[in-house]
């Protein structure tokens, strides 16, 4: 599985740490790095302000609402909105950026090369798509030419992502890339400085890491992604044993 991530035999999983209370979860799988710091949610700023949140919905109603959504101009070119996929009672919630061309065609997030890498990353820590894992995107419609979603587009979709969080009630959220992290935490994010820390998003622990598509372009950061995966697994172990 490590070879699939391009890490080869150099990186070895260290023994998991002893369980600690949830409020003291601040572990890291990096060999010699400092203990990560907790970083509470920061109040929203206007740039990332979201539209009014819809009322409480069941999954069927949420799916129909997202499919018919015209809150931003991304609806004009999409083939279909992509809500998400996986276990609706999952402990793990992975959030990416936005659908690409293949996702727009098939209606499922992370089905291209980035999706294959994400599946390998999940397997490396004993997870599998659809089993205790739910995968979603911050933006539900494909941006033209696969460009980065605009702030107003992410803001229009944020209430739907919040509804998914309410329905799933995950123990841990993993933000894949800056767009997902900024949408969830409502502030500017630099992945290099925010990874390796435990953040709080609406009362749910959140970890920031690289988007799989970035790792496909930047092979040298796969080792850092492996550290993040180890940190995720250790954090979940601590949350479950608290």
Residue pairs with C-beta under 8 A, 6 or more apart in sequence:
1 120
1 123
1 124
2 8
2 9
2 11
2 124
2 226
3 9
4 117
4 120
4 123
5 117
5 120
5 121
5 124
5 215
5 222
5 225
5 226
6 219
6 222
7 222
7 223
7 226
11 223
11 226
13 230
14 29
14 31
14 230
16 233
16 234
16 237
17 27
17 234
17 237
17 238
19 237
19 238
19 241
19 242
20 27
20 238
20 242
21 238
21 242
22 205
22 238
22 239
22 242
25 198
25 205
25 235
25 238
25 239
25 242
26 35
26 36
26 37
26 38
26 198
27 35
27 36
27 231
27 234
27 235
27 238
28 34
28 35
28 36
28 196
28 227
28 230
28 231
28 234
29 227
29 229
29 230
29 231
29 233
29 234
30 196
30 227
30 230
30 231
33 196
33 227
36 196
36 197
36 198
36 231
37 197
37 198
38 197
38 198
38 199
38 200
39 194
39 197
39 198
39 199
39 200
40 199
40 200
41 185
41 186
41 199
41 200
41 201
41 202
42 185
42 186
42 187
43 186
44 50
44 186
44 187
45 186
45 187
47 151
48 151
48 154
48 155
48 182
48 183
48 186
48 187
49 155
50 155
50 156
50 158
50 159
50 162
51 71
51 155
51 156
51 158
51 159
52 159
53 159
53 162
53 163
54 65
54 159
54 160
54 163
56 163
56 166
57 65
57 163
57 167
58 167
59 88
59 167
62 83
62 160
62 163
62 164
62 167
63 83
65 160
66 81
66 83
66 140
66 160
67 80
67 81
67 83
69 75
69 81
69 140
69 141
69 156
69 157
69 160
71 156
71 157
72 141
72 152
72 153
72 156
72 157
73 153
74 139
74 141
74 142
74 143
74 149
74 153
75 81
75 141
77 142
77 144
78 99
78 104
78 141
78 142
79 104
79 105
79 142
80 104
80 107
81 140
81 141
82 99
82 103
82 104
82 107
82 108
82 109
82 137
82 140
82 141
82 142
83 136
83 140
83 160
83 164
84 109
84 134
84 135
84 136
84 137
84 164
85 108
85 109
85 129
85 130
85 134
85 135
85 136
86 129
86 130
86 133
86 134
86 135
87 130
87 131
87 132
87 133
87 134
88 134
88 167
88 168
89 168
89 169
90 132
90 133
90 134
90 168
90 170
91 132
91 170
91 171
91 172
91 236
91 240
92 127
92 132
92 133
92 134
92 170
92 171
92 172
92 174
92 236
93 134
93 136
93 164
93 165
93 168
93 170
93 172
93 173
93 174
94 118
94 133
94 134
94 135
94 136
94 173
94 174
94 176
95 135
95 136
95 137
95 138
95 161
95 173
95 174
95 175
95 176
95 180
95 183
95 184
96 109
96 110
96 118
96 135
96 136
96 137
96 138
96 176
96 177
96 180
96 211
96 212
97 137
97 138
97 139
97 148
97 149
97 176
97 177
97 179
97 180
97 211
98 137
98 138
98 139
98 140
98 141
98 142
98 143
98 146
98 149
98 179
99 109
99 137
99 139
99 140
99 141
99 142
100 112
100 114
100 142
100 146
101 112
101 142
101 146
102 111
102 112
103 109
103 110
103 111
103 112
103 115
103 142
104 141
104 142
109 115
109 135
109 136
109 137
110 118
110 119
110 135
110 212
113 213
113 216
114 211
114 212
114 213
114 216
115 212
117 212
117 215
117 216
118 129
118 135
118 176
118 212
119 128
119 129
121 212
121 225
121 229
122 128
122 129
122 133
124 226
124 229
125 229
125 230
125 232
125 233
126 233
127 133
129 135
134 164
134 168
134 170
136 161
136 164
137 180
138 149
138 154
138 157
138 158
138 161
138 179
138 180
138 183
138 184
139 149
139 153
139 154
139 157
139 179
139 183
140 157
140 160
141 153
141 157
143 149
143 150
143 153
148 179
149 179
154 179
154 182
154 183
155 183
157 183
158 183
161 183
161 184
162 202
165 173
165 201
165 202
165 204
170 204
171 204
171 205
171 236
171 239
171 240
172 204
172 205
172 206
172 207
172 232
172 235
172 236
172 239
173 184
173 201
173 204
173 205
173 206
173 207
174 206
174 207
174 209
174 232
175 181
175 184
175 185
175 206
175 207
175 208
175 209
176 209
176 210
176 211
176 212
177 191
177 210
177 211
177 213
177 214
178 189
178 190
178 191
178 211
180 211
181 189
181 191
181 194
181 206
181 208
182 188
182 189
184 201
184 206
185 199
185 201
185 206
189 208
191 208
191 209
191 210
194 208
195 207
195 208
195 209
195 210
195 224
195 228
196 227
196 228
196 231
197 207
197 208
198 205
198 206
198 207
198 235
199 205
199 206
199 207
199 208
200 206
205 235
205 239
207 228
207 231
207 232
207 235
209 225
209 228
209 229
209 232
210 218
210 221
210 224
210 225
210 228
214 221
215 221
215 222
215 225
